[in-house]
Amino acid sequence: MKKFLTVLIGLALICTTALAAGDAKVIVNGKTIPANAVMINDRVYLPVRALSEELGANVSWDESTNSAIVDFRPDYQVISAIEKASKSVVAIVGNYKPEYMSQQALNYNTSYAHGAGVIIKNNGLILTNAHVVKNIENITVCFSNGDTLPATIKAMDEKADLALIKINKLGLTPVTFGSEDSISVGSTVIAIGTPLSLNMMNSASKGIVSGKNVNIGEYYSFTQSDVAINGGNSGGPLINLNGELVGINSSKYSGIGIEGMGFSIPVDTVLYIVNQLEEFGKVNRPDFGITLQESWEARIGLPNRNGLTVKSSTNPVIKTNDIITKINGTNIHSITDFNEQIRKTYTGGSLN
């Protein structure tokens, strides 16, 4: 019989006077873990389970052999992260509204569309992409155990491509939100969703972060990864190895010679939009009374310092042909840069 417990590395060696670590923190890969360190003869000793599981191992105690067993598998963290996050992932299906029946739907003899969503509140509030639910009716949320429930759209923001839908069910498991700082270029990330068919609910694919704050010509910037994202993954979570949400999968580039270019809405943007939708039912954005034009360098992604040209203006302060180069001290080069800085600084007050 196995039971889980905390075992100290070198437990049998603790026979000399130990320098009490007290509340000494243990930091693993930049993350503080709930464990204390002990210093003995200039050597640091840590709890096996606390350290090992943070590094992707499983620790158990075998009474029959009086042994601490450390099972280290490179994929343990991936498995654990998927198991944790999958409890919060659902499939979303609905019928195309007749006026929006796409030619693709007609070609494939189907009248329904599907995508993915992630539970963010235990009262049945679910986050997905706006484009998943925008043009469908009879919206139904499907759980991996086969349960289905009707859903209604609570709020939507097409510029950020995010929507909140609601089902009448309590006691759900909401996803844990991560932070932008928890991932870097090269970090392992996992997408969970319903690619291609409802038979593939909660399918997972793994990859790495290819880029952060990537401008693909949309309203806000994206997190780029080489995770496999296919039709039906939209609205599902991108998670880190702690099983925390770090993005909402939204789109990808596809075509001959293009591989592994998926894009997710970063968690910081997600939290901002969700908070706005919950509080106001919409996203408050300032109207400066201006239209902007990017330089040709910005349009092709070439680094530049040209700023944005004001093409027209009804603003008494900002004039036509003015060039905006900074917002609150931050350089901007594209309309996406402009929108990102407004998101980070505008709180909904008057424009002074």
Secondary structure in CASP SS format (residue, H / E / C, confidence):
PFRMAT SS
TARGET T0000
AUTHOR 0000-0000-0000
METHOD secondary structure of the structure
MODEL  1
M C 1.00
K E 1.00
K E 1.00
F C 1.00
L C 1.00
T C 1.00
V C 1.00
L E 1.00
I C 1.00
G C 1.00
L H 1.00
A H 1.00
L H 1.00
I C 1.00
C C 1.00
T C 1.00
T C 1.00
A C 1.00
L E 1.00
A C 1.00
A C 1.00
G C 1.00
D C 1.00
A C 1.00
K C 1.00
V E 1.00
I E 1.00
V E 1.00
N C 1.00
G C 1.00
K E 1.00
T E 1.00
I E 1.00
P C 1.00
A C 1.00
N C 1.00
A C 1.00
V E 1.00
M E 1.00
I E 1.00
N C 1.00
D C 1.00
R E 1.00
V E 1.00
Y E 1.00
L C 1.00
P E 1.00
V H 1.00
R H 1.00
A H 1.00
L H 1.00
S H 1.00
E H 1.00
E H 1.00
L C 1.00
G C 1.00
A E 1.00
N E 1.00
V E 1.00
S E 1.00
W E 1.00
D E 1.00
E C 1.00
S C 1.00
T C 1.00
N C 1.00
S E 1.00
A E 1.00
I E 1.00
V E 1.00
D E 1.00
F E 1.00
R C 1.00
P C 1.00
D C 1.00
Y H 1.00
Q H 1.00
V H 1.00
I H 1.00
S H 1.00
A H 1.00
I H 1.00
E H 1.00
K H 1.00
A H 1.00
S H 1.00
K C 1.00
S C 1.00
V E 1.00
V E 1.00
A E 1.00
I E 1.00
V E 1.00
G E 1.00
N E 1.00
Y E 1.00
K C 1.00
P H 1.00
E H 1.00
Y H 1.00
M C 1.00
S C 1.00
Q H 1.00
Q H 1.00
A H 1.00
L H 1.00
N H 1.00
Y C 1.00
N C 1.00
T C 1.00
S C 1.00
Y E 1.00
A E 1.00
H E 1.00
G E 1.00
A E 1.00
G E 1.00
V E 1.00
I E 1.00
I C 1.00
K C 1.00
N C 1.00
N C 1.00
G C 1.00
L E 1.00
I E 1.00
L E 1.00
T E 1.00
N C 1.00
A H 1.00
H H 1.00
V H 1.00
V H 1.00
K C 1.00
N C 1.00
I E 1.00
E E 1.00
N E 1.00
I E 1.00
T E 1.00
V E 1.00
C E 1.00
F C 1.00
S C 1.00
N C 1.00
G C 1.00
D C 1.00
T E 1.00
L E 1.00
P E 1.00
A C 1.00
T E 1.00
I E 1.00
K E 1.00
A E 1.00
M E 1.00
D E 1.00
E C 1.00
K C 1.00
A C 1.00
D C 1.00
L E 1.00
A E 1.00
L E 1.00
I E 1.00
K E 1.00
I C 1.00
N C 1.00
K C 1.00
L C 1.00
G C 1.00
L C 1.00
T C 1.00
P C 1.00
V C 1.00
T C 1.00
F E 1.00
G C 1.00
S C 1.00
E H 1.00
D H 1.00
S H 1.00
I C 1.00
S C 1.00
V C 1.00
G C 1.00
S C 1.00
T E 1.00
V E 1.00
I E 1.00
A E 1.00
I E 1.00
G E 1.00
T C 1.00
P C 1.00
L C 1.00
S C 1.00
L H 1.00
N H 1.00
M H 1.00
M C 1.00
N C 1.00
S E 1.00
A E 1.00
S E 1.00
K E 1.00
G E 1.00
I E 1.00
V E 1.00
S E 1.00
G E 1.00
K E 1.00
N E 1.00
V E 1.00
N C 1.00
I C 1.00
G C 1.00
E C 1.00
Y C 1.00
Y C 1.00
S C 1.00
F E 1.00
T E 1.00
Q E 1.00
S E 1.00
D C 1.00
V C 1.00
A C 1.00
I C 1.00
N C 1.00
G C 1.00
G C 1.00
N C 1.00
S C 1.00
G C 1.00
G C 1.00
P E 1.00
L E 1.00
I E 1.00
N C 1.00
L C 1.00
N C 1.00
G C 1.00
E C 1.00
L E 1.00
V E 1.00
G E 1.00
I E 1.00
N E 1.00
S E 1.00
S E 1.00
K E 1.00
Y C 1.00
S C 1.00
G E 1.00
I C 1.00
G C 1.00
I E 1.00
E C 1.00
G C 1.00
M C 1.00
G E 1.00
F E 1.00
S E 1.00
I E 1.00
P E 1.00
V H 1.00
D H 1.00
T H 1.00
V H 1.00
L H 1.00
Y H 1.00
I H 1.00
V H 1.00
N H 1.00
Q H 1.00
L H 1.00
E H 1.00
E H 1.00
F H 1.00
G C 1.00
K C 1.00
V C 1.00
N C 1.00
R C 1.00
P C 1.00
D C 1.00
F C 1.00
G C 1.00
I E 1.00
T E 1.00
L E 1.00
Q E 1.00
E C 1.00
S C 1.00
W H 1.00
E H 1.00
A H 1.00
R H 1.00
I C 1.00
G C 1.00
L C 1.00
P C 1.00
N C 1.00
R C 1.00
N C 1.00
G C 1.00
L E 1.00
T E 1.00
V E 1.00
K E 1.00
S E 1.00
S E 1.00
T C 1.00
N C 1.00
P C 1.00
V C 1.00
I C 1.00
K C 1.00
T C 1.00
N C 1.00
D C 1.00
I E 1.00
I E 1.00
T C 1.00
K E 1.00
I E 1.00
N C 1.00
G C 1.00
T E 1.00
N E 1.00
I C 1.00
H C 1.00
S C 1.00
I H 1.00
T H 1.00
D H 1.00
F H 1.00
N H 1.00
E H 1.00
Q H 1.00
I H 1.00
R H 1.00
K H 1.00
T H 1.00
Y C 1.00
T C 1.00
G C 1.00
G C 1.00
S C 1.00
L C 1.00
N C 1.00
END
